[in-house]
Amino acid sequence: MTAGFPGPDDEDGRDRDEGDGRDEGEGRDEADERGAGGQPPGNEPLTARSALGLRAVLSGVALVAAVAAAIVFAIVANRNGGGAAWGAAVVCAVVAAIAAADLAVIARRARGR
């Protein structure tokens, strides 16, 4: 039946064959992997994967794009004297500053400090 609209045989709005929300062949869920007291088993730092490389690439692309856009908007604003173009240039400059700060944080974390 459609979610949120109970049918004639399911007054509570759920299909009777839903079960616990897992497929039959599905393995253990996250709660099954926790130890006593709901704590993780303790091997996460050994198996964790860092996303610093992808984050650095995304921040680098954002930095280059934001600087280029800020320059273009500043040139357009200087030629036409438009206030909206100056506002867009400022927004792009702020995005570039945030991307540069993120790259500095990434570099610091990559060094292990």
N, C-alpha and C positions, 0 to 999 in steps of 0.2 A: 504494500500500500504506500501511498505517497507520504513522505515524512511530514508530520504535523497534522495529518488528517486521518483520524482513526477510521478503520473500516468496520463492517458489521460484526466481525469476530474478534477484533482487537480493540477493546474499549480504552486501553491506556495509550494508544497511538503507536505501539511497537508491534512489529511482526512477531509471530510466535517462534519463527525459526531463526531469530537473530542471535540467540545464545549470549555469549559474553563479549561479542564484538570481534573475536578472532576467527580467522579461517581455520578449518580443521587441521591442515598440515602445518600451521604456523608453530614455530618453536617457542622457546621461553621469551617472556617479555622482560622489560627492564626491572620490574619488581622481583622477578624470580632470580635475578643476578645479584641482588643486594644481600649483604650479610646480616649478622645479628643487629637488631636495632635500626634497620633500614640504611645502614652505612654501606657505601660502595666497597667492593672487595679489596681495593687497595692497589690494583695494578694499572690504574688509569694513566699515571705519569709515564709508565713504560710503554703503553700502547697508544698514547695520545699523539695526534698529528697536528702540526702547527700550520696555520693558514697565513703566516706572515708573508710568504712569498706572493700569494695571490693578493693579499692586502696591499703589499708594496706596489705591485703592478697597477692595481686599481687607483691607488693614491697618486702614482706617477702620471697615469693617464689623466686623472682629474686635475692635477696641477698644471700640466701642459695645456689642456683644453681651457681651463679657467683663465690662465694667463693670456692665452691667445684671444679669448673672447673679451677679456677686459681691455686689451689693447685695441681690438676692433671697435668696441663700443666707445672707448675714449676718443678714437680718431673720428668716428661718426659724430659724437657729441661736440667735438671741437669744431668740426666743419659746419654743422647745422645749429649748434647752440641749444640742442634739445636737452631738457632736464631729465626725460625718461632714459635717454641713452647714458647720461652720467650715473643715474641710479643703477642701471644694469651693469655699468662698469664697476661700480662700488661693490655690488653683490658678487660679481665674478672675482673681484680682488679678495673679498672675504673668503670665498670658496677656495681660492688658491692658497690663502694663508692657512686655512684649516687643513688642506691637503699637505702642505709643507710641514705643519706641526705633526700630522699623522706619520709622515715619512721619518721625522726625527724620533718619534716614539718607537716606530718599527726598528730603526737602526739601533736604538738603545737596547731594545729587547733582544735583537739578534746577537748583540755582543754579550748578552747574559748578565747585564747589570740589574 
